[in-house]
């Protein structure tokens, strides 16, 4: 297993202001400044030059004049030529604070990065999430010695340091995501075992739809409160919103009038569906106004009082909340009504009055889970059935491609590839992530796009770029994407994902020597690894039916990291149940190594050729990217620089994605 490359700052306080991902990115930026100031062609390096250089840090939302003026006012006596990294960090922190004072930012519950401008946490959110964990994990055999956690303390972050609690919480949110046999659960874990748990946690979190920015395994090991709480909030949200869609709750069809409206409903995010459901119930209760957010619109508790009266009139009591003028008292009465319904409390009266968006969303989602008030006699079932009659393979591929694109760090979270990609913009963003500079943004139309031909223009550029990248797009036009042609959209996304895989492998020049990598190369590599480890299993192709047992992939994982597979847990893979156990274990072990993969056990059991390629390529990339003893001896001075240059962070780029492991491939 590869170790973590950490950057150490002599001042502990300064060290604690940054994550390792941020430090690596800032160090990389600082090294480029050093190189620039030492170049004689550039002459004397001044404060203005430093201001220009710091303009590339995207989190500093200051103009060039504001940066220069700030530096002149606060660091006029600074010896630029003697600037050290720690001084650079202090300047950055102060400038960041200046930028932050210009205006505050709000955090979304799912798409938000897991760091904030000021590294603070909400005590109310911490208490709510602790209570959630205490409730759902109370019976866990390993964790019950730590539970219940006191919500008034910081014990949550201490207990999270070994990664076990976070892995278990992911399985509560989406059961079966992690094979718990792959979690290291000894009473005393060494640093390597903890790092494996953290790597497994982060890769599994991405596999259920979490958006991870600026968070790595070291941050979890240190129990950084703002990062751990940000991750936990996303996991809990995914759990609470799991049923807020037409597939899981077809009764939601009651919210719309015709098939066209149903298509629109299917394209909405769970949050927007929840708002629409809430307004549907409020209309029943006679409330004239509509709720458009989970913050300011419900501060006065009027919407809550009406919603609960509609859903559970038998739980009403006197006085009615709207008979009370004091907002805190009104909110208290609303929560007492919810208690009588059997709803969990995710917020306090003060949180309602303060308009806490995360906690209000959690509360409404839980009310929906408990009692949605929708009719069981559904209309337009024939249309719904036609929408969901896709075979399981199409559904799984849509899921894998959706999660993969979201992991690239695009601007908008995708909920459904067949709906959300139809205007072409997000496909252009994905192409730009995979092949920077390939999109002509001057010809692109940014959403919202009302005119259909503008969407076609975007999608035509998508097809044009695809052909430049040698994708197979015979008789495919941009309008096919605009029309939501599922078969063609999936075919394009597969080719884009495969291109990304092969480019990542090709870019490991010290192994590929810059030559094109083919599917045959990946197949040959996997077979040679297994053979060299002394095993006799072999993969004839990526559709080899013998792969369904899982034995070959277990041999491959064991070949690249001998200690990662616990053979006492492995079955012969002969029955369907044994195949499923092996497949589940393979996926978790691969994520535990550092592979960010989005396939499901069924893909291995059914030998989905595409997913077999992505799994093998991910393991290959992880193995080839690991530093070897010979690499370390031959490049003693360049290891840190290489690590810095490959790290991604939203400090220097808008292209940031999770940096959960130094040895990770996102496939």
N, C-alpha and C positions, 0 to 999 in steps of 0.2 A: 504494500500500500504506500502511496506517495504521501509525504508529510506536508504540513502546511507551511508556506513561506510567509513568515510574519515580519512586519516592520516594527521595530521597537523604538520608542521615543523616550529620552531620558527623564522627562517630566511626566510622572504618572497622571497628573490632572490633564495634561495636554493629550496624552495617549487615549484617555477615556472619552475625549470629545469626538473621536472618529472610530468608524468600523475599520477592519483590516482592508476591506474593499476600497473604502475612501482613501485610506493611507496609501495603498498601492497606486491608485490613480493619481493622487496628489504628488507622490514621489516621482512618478513618471513625468508629470507636468513640470515639476521642479527641475528634473534632469534636462528637459528640453530647454528650460530657461537658462540653466547653467551653460549648456552648449552654445546658446545664442550669445550670451554675454562674453564668452571666452573667444568668440570669433573676431579676429582683428578687423575684418571687413565691416563689422557693425559699429566700430568706434566705441565711445564710452556708453555704458549701459546706464540709463537714467530712470528716475521714478516714472516718467511717462512711458518708457519702454516696458517697465514692469506692469504698469496699468494696462497697456495693450496686450501683454502676454496673458494677464489674468482675465482678459475679456473672453477667452476661450472656455472659461469655467462657466458652464451653463446655469449653475445655481446662483450665480451672482447677477441678479437682475438690476444692475446699475449701468448707466450710460458711461461712455469713455470719459466724458468730462467729470462725472460724479466720482468715478474711480480715481482719476488723477487728483482731483481736489481733496478727496479723502486721504490719499497717501501723502500729499503735501502737508495737510493739516496735522496728521498723526505720526508721520515717519520722516519728517523733513531731514533729520540728522542721520538717517540710515545709510550705512556704507553698502551700496548696492553690490559692489564687486566682492564684498565679504559675506554676502547673504548666505545664511545656513538654512538647512531644511526646517529646523524647529522655528526659526524666525519667520520663515515663509508660512508655516502653519498658523502662527499667531496672527500674522497679517490677514490671512484668509479668514480666520475665525471672526476677527473684528469687522472685516469687510462684509462677511456673511450676516453678521448682526445688524450692520447698517442697512443692508438690503432688506432684511427681515422687518426692520422698523418701518419700512415704507408701506407695509400692508401685510395682513395675516392671510394664511392660506387655510382652506378647509380640506379635510381628508375624507375621501370616499372609503367605503367599507371594504370593497373588493379590489378595485383597480389601483388604489393608492399604493405608493411605494411604502416599503416597510421602514423607512426612516422619515424623520420630520426635520424641519429647519431647526427647531429648538428641541433638543432631546428630552422631552418631558412626556409624561404619561397621564392619562385621566384616571384618577383614583376610583371614580364611579365605574368606569369600564373595567378596571382591574377587578373590582369587587364582583361585578356582574359575571365576568368570565370565570372567576374562581368558583362562584356558586354553581355555574354551569358544569364545570369540571367535577366539582364535588358530587353533583347529582348524577352525571352520566358515567363516571368512572368509579363510583363508590364500591362496586362489587369486584373490581379488577384485583386478581390474586396478587400481582406484584405491587401495585400501587396502594393497596388499602392500608399499608403500614404508614404511608405518608398523608393519607386523607382522613378527615377533611382538612383542607388547607385553610388557614385563617385569612380571610379576605382583607383584614386590616394590616397585614404584614407583607413583606416582600418574599415570603417563603415560596411563592409560585415560581419565581425566577431561579431560586436556589434548587428547587426540586427538578426544574426543567433542564438543568445543566448536563444530565447524562443522556438526554434525548429520548428516554423511554416514554415519558408522559406525552410528549408531542406526537410521537409515533402512534400511541394508543388513541390520542384525540383525533388524529386523521382517520383512524379506523372507525371511530364513532360517527364522524361526519359522512364518510363513504365506506361502508363496511366492505372488508375484503381487499382494500387497496394495498395494505401491507400484510405479507405473510408473517405473523408474529413469531414464527420460528426463526426468522432472520434477525429479530431484534436481540441485541445483547442485553441480557437481564440479570447478570450476576449481581450479587450484593455489592461487590467492589469492582468497578470497571476501571481498566487502565486507560490512558489517554487515547490510544489507538481504537479501542472498542467504543469509547464515547464518540470519537470522530466518525466512526462507521455509522453509529446511530444518527448522528446529526446529518450526515450525507444522505442516508436513507430517508430521513424526515424531509429534507429540503426537496429532494427529487420526487418524493411521493406527493408533497404539497403541490408542486407544479403539475403533477399528473392528475390532480383533482380540480385544478383550475385556479390555484392561488397565483397571484402576481408577485414575484419576489424581486426586489431591487435593493442593492446595497446590503445584502445580508449573506454571511458565509458561516461555515461550521464553527469558526473560532468565536463568532459573535454569540452563537448558541451556547458554546462551552463556557463562555464568560457570563452567560445569563444577562445580557444587556437588556434592561427592562423595556425600552421603547421598541426594540426589534422583536423581542419575544412576544410582547403584547400585540404588536402589529400582525405577526404571523398567526397567533391564536385567534385574533378577531376575524381574520379571513376564513380560517378553518371552521369556526363556529357559524359564520354567516353561510357558508356553503351547506352546512348541515341544516340550518333553519330554512333555507330557501330551496331545498332539494325537491319539494313537492309543488313549488309555484311554477308550474308549466302545464301545458295541455296534455302532455303525454302521461304525466303522473296524476294529474287531477283534471280529467276530461270535462268535469262539471263546469270548468271555467268558460266553456263555450256559452254559458248563459250570459256572459258579459257582453256578447256581441250579437249583431243582428243578422249578418249574412256571411257567405263563404269568403267574400273579399275581406271583411272585417276579421275573420278567423285567421287569414293569412297574415294580416297586420299584427294580430295578437301573438302569433307564433314567432314573429320577428322581434318582439319586445324583450328586454332584459327582465329577470325576475323582479327587480325592484319596481319597474314600471308596471308590470302586471299586478303587483301587490297594491300599488297606488290606484290602479283602475278598479281592482276588486273593492278596495276601501271606499272609493267614491260610489260604486254601484250600491253598496250597503247603506252609505250615507243618504243616497237618494231615496232609498226605501224608507229611511227614518225621517224624511222630510227636511233634511238639512239642505239649504239652498246653495251654499258655497261648496267649492271643491278643494280637495287637498292636493297640492302639487309637490310637496316635499315632506320629509320626515323630521323637519326642524321647526322653522318659524310658523308653519301653518297649523301646528298642533300644540303650540305652547299654552294656549288657553284651555286645553282639554275638552273643548266643545265637540270636536270630531270624535274623540275617544268616547265621550259620554253617549253620543248618538250611536256609534258603532256597537258598543257593548249592549245598549238597550235593544238594538235590532237583533243581535246574535243570541243574547241570553236575557230576555225580558223577565224570566222567572228569578233571576239573581239580583234584580233591582232592589234598592232599599231607600229609605228616607233618611236625610234629605237627598234629593236628586242633585248631582254635581252642579248642574246649571242654576240651581237655586242659591248657590254659594258664590259670593263675589271674590273672596280671597283665592288667588290662583293656586297656591300651594295646598290649601284645604280641598279645593276642587280636584286637584290631581290625586290627592290622597284617597278621596272617595272613588275615583275612577279605578285606582289600583285595588281597592277593597272589592269592587265589583268583579274585577278580573280574578282576584283570589277565589271568590265564590264560584267562578267558572272552572277553577282548577288550573289556571294559567300560571306559569312561573313568572316571577318578577325579574325582569332584566334591567329595571331602572327604578329610581326613587321619584317621589313627587318633584324634587328639585330638578332632576334630570329632564322631566317633562317640561317644566317651566323654563329651563335653560335651553331647551330645544336640542338636546344631544342627538345628532342624526344616527349614529351607530346604534345606540341603545334603543331609540324609538323604532328603528328598523327591526332590530331583534325582537322587540316586544310585539310589533304588529305581525311579524312572521310567525311568532309562536301562537298568537291568537288564531291566525289562519290555519296552522297545524291542528289546533285544538278544536276549532269550530268555524268552518268557512261559510256556513249558511247558504250554500248553493244547492240547487235542486238535483236530485238523483235521476230525475227523468229528463235526460239530455236530448236536446234537439240537434238536428243536422249531424247525427252520428255517422251517416254514410260518408259525408265529406271528411270527417275526422278520421274514419277508418282508412280512407284512401290516402290520407296524408301520412299515416303511421304504418302503412302496409309494407314499407321498405323492409327488405330482409335484414337479418341481424348484422350481416357483414357490412352493408352500406352504413348502418347506424354506427358500428364500431369504427369504421374508417372515418366517418364524419367527425366523430369524437376525437380520434387521434390527430387528425389534421387541424382541428380547431384548437386543441390544447397546444399543439406544436407552434402554430402561428402566434397564439397568445404569448408563448414563451419567448418569442423573438423581441418582445418589447414594443409592439406597435401602439399607436396612439389610442385606439379604441378597443375595448374588450369585446371579443366576438362570442356571441351566444349561440349562433346557428350559421354555419358557413353557407348554407344554401340561400339564406336571406341576407345576411350581413355583408356578403361580398359582391352583391349584385350591382352596386354602383362603381365597382372597380377600384375605388380609392385605397381600400385596405389591401387589396392584392398588389397594388403598386408599392405600398409601404413594405409589404413582405418581400417583394422582389428587390427593393432597395436594401433591405437588411441582409439578404442573401448575397447580393451582388452590388455593393455600394457604387453609386454613380451611373447605374444603367438606366434609371428613369429620367425622362425629360420632363421635369416638373412644370416647365413653362406651358406645356401642352396638357397638363392635368387639371381636372376640375375638382375643387375641394368641396366636400359636403358642407351644408346641406345642398343637394342637387335636386332641383324641381323638374327641370326639363329632361325628358327621357334621352334625347340625342346626346346630351352631355355625359350621361352614364355610358352610352355606347362608345363615345370618344375615349373615355378612360379604359374601357374593356378592350377596345381595339388596340390601344397601346400595350395592354397586358399581353394580348395575343402576339403582337409584333415582337415584344421582348422575348416571349417564350420561344418563338421561332429563331431568334438570334442565339438563344441558348441551346438550340438543337432539340427542343421538345417536339414530340410527335403531335402535331395539331392539324392534321389533314381535314379540310372542310369544316374547320371550327372558326367561328366569327365572334366578335365581341358581343353581339346581340344574344348569343347562346348563354353567356354568363348573366347578362341583364335579365333574361327570361328565367333564370334559375334552373337551367338544365343540370340536374344532379349528376348524371353520369359524366358529363364533360367537366364539370367543376371538380369532381373527385379525381378525374384523370389528370387535370392540370396540377392540382395540389400535390398529387403523388409525384409527378415529375419534378415539381419544385423542391419537394422534400428530398428526393433522391439526388437532385443536383447539389443541394446543400451538403448532403452526406459526402458525396464524392469530392466536392471542393475542399471540405475540411480535411479529408484524408490526403488529398493532393498537396495541400499546403504544408503538410509535415514533410518538408523537402528533404530532411535528413534521412527519411525512410523512402520517400517516393522519388527523390531526385527531380521533382517537378513534373513528372510524367503523369498522364491521365490515369486515374484509377478506374477500373472496371468492376462489374459485379463478379467476374471470374477471379479477379485478384483477391477480393474479399473472401470468396469461397475457398480459394487455394490457401490463403493465410489461416483461416479457421481450421482446415483439415491438417495443415502442417503443425499448428500449435497442439492439437489433440494428439497427433502421432508422436511428436517429440516428447510428450509427457508420459508416453508408455501405454496410452489407451488405444483401443482398436476400433472405436466407433468412427463413422465417417458420414459426411453429408454429401450426397451426390448432386444436389441442386437445392435451391431455396424452396422448392415444392416437394422435397423428398418426404414421403409420408411417414418415414421412420422418425422424423423430428417430433412427431406428436407425443412420443413418450417422454421427451425432455432430456433424455440421457445424454445426447450429444452436447447440448448447451451446458449441462452440468459439468461434463468433461472439459468443455472449453473454458468455462469460468474457473474451474480448478486448475487448468493449465496456466492461465495468466496470473492467478493468485491462489496458490495451493491451499492456504488456510481458510479461504472464504466459504467453502462448501462443507457443511457438516453432513458427512455421508450416512450417519446413523438416522437421519431424517428422510432419506431418499427412498422412494418406492421403485418397483420394477417398471412402472409406467405401462402396465398391461391393461388394466381396467380404466373406464372413464374417470372414476374417482381418483385413482392413482395418477393418471395423467394430469388431472386438474391440480392435485397437490404439488406435483413436480413443477408444473407451469407457474403456479403462484409463487413458489419458492424461487424459481429462476429469475422472475421479474424483480422480486425484492432484493435478491443477492446482487443483481446487476446494478440496481439503484444504490445499493449499499457501497458498491465499488466507486460509483461516481457517474454512472450512465443515466442521463435524463431521457427516459423512454416513456412512450405513451400507449403501448399495446396492452391488451388484456390477456388473461390466461386462455380464453377461447381462441385467440389468434394463434397461439402455439399448438393447442389441441387440434385445431382444424387446419394447421399448416398454411396460414395466410402468407403467401409468397412475399408480399410487400413488407409485412411486419417481420418476417424472418430475416430479410435483408437488413432492415433498420436495426434490429437487435444485434445481429452479428457485426455490423459496421460500428455500432456504438461501443461494443466490447473491444473491437480492433483499435478504434481511435483512442480509447482510454489506455489500452496497453502500450500502444506506440508512443503516446505522448508522455508517458511516465519517464522521469529522468532516470537513467541508468548510471551505474558506477563509472562507466567509461565516459558518459556525457559530463559528469561532474569533474572528472580528472582533466578532460580536455578543454573545458570551458569554465575554469574556476571563477573568473571575474564577470562572466556574462549571465550567470544563472538568474540573478536577481533582476537584471535589466530585462531579460527575456520574459520573466514572470510578470514584470510590470507592464511591458508592452502588450501582453496578451489579456490583461485584466480589463474588464469593462465596468464603467461606472457612470452614473448620470451626472457626475461632477464635470466630466470632460466631453460628454456626448449625449445626445438624445437617444442613442442606440442601446442604452443600458438594459441588461437582462440579469437574471440571477447569477451571482458568482459563488454558487454554493460549494464549489470544489475547484481546486486548481487543476483537476484532471477530469473535466466534464465535457461531454458532448450532448448537445440538445437535439434529439431526434424524435 
